[in-house]
Amino acid sequence: MGNIKESALGLKFSNRARTQIFAEVAVFVALSTVLSLIKVSLPQGGSITAGSMVPMLWIALRRGPKIGIFAGIVYGFVQLAVLPQVYYPTQMLLDYPLAFGCIGLAGFFKKEPIIGVIVAVMGRFIMHLISGVIFFAEFAPAGMNPWLYSSLYNGSYMIPELGISLFFICLLWKSKVLRVYM
C-alpha cells in the first residue's frame, strides 16, 4: 500500500494504475486525433468526423468525469496543435480545452451512456455556441441574431457528430464491449 499516491487530479492510484491511466489517455487521444483527420468539411466551415469523439466518450464512461475531462482537455490542446483556428486568446480557450473538456462530462453517466453522450456533446456545443456569439457574430447575415447564427453554424456539424457518437457508443454498449472495460 506504500506506493499509493494522490494524483494531480485528486484521485488515489498506485504507480502502476496511474501509469496505465495515462497510457490509456494517450492512446484514446491519439485515436481521437486520427479519427478527426478523417472528415467531411462543410462549405461554411466545421466538419463531420469519423467518430472522433467516441474514444474520448469511452474513456470518460470508463474512468469517470475527472479522467474524462482531463483527457478531453488534452485532446483539445492536441487539436489546437494539429488544426488550429485561433483568432482571439479567449476564443482559443472556449473552442479547444473547454469545449473538448466537456466531452468528459459523459463520465458522470457511467450507467446511462446515452445520456452521457448527449450531455457531453451538448456541453461542447455550448462552448462553441458562446465562442461563436462573442467572436464570430460579425459573420452572421445582416439582421440575423448572433445566437441563431452560431446555433445554426455549430449545429450543422455538432448534430451529425452527436448522431455518429450515439451510434458507436450504442454499438459498443449493446455488444458489451463498453461494459467489459468499465
C-alpha angles and dihedrals in degrees: 000000000000093000096060110111136171113254126222087261091059094253123128115229138152116252090256094051091046090051091049092050093049089048090051091049090051093049094046093046090050091049092049090049093052091047090049089060091058099075151133110233115217120226095240093045135274124080142229113233135202092263098299093164094054097084090047091049090047094053090047091051090045101044104023135245100304094055090037094053091044091051090047092052091049089049089050091055091047089052088049090054096044103038108013122184103169125158102154131022094237091047088054091055093048096044099042124023097018097042095045091040087062088067086073089065086084086076090074088066104051092144093044105042095169091058088044092055092049093048092046095049091044089052091052091046091052092053091051090044092055091046090050094051094047101039109020105036089110089071093060114108113262111285095010117131109248091225091055092045093050091045092053094044096047094037090056090072103018095059093055089044088053091051093049092047093048091049094053096040089050090051092048091046096047093045087052090233091117093049094049091063097043 
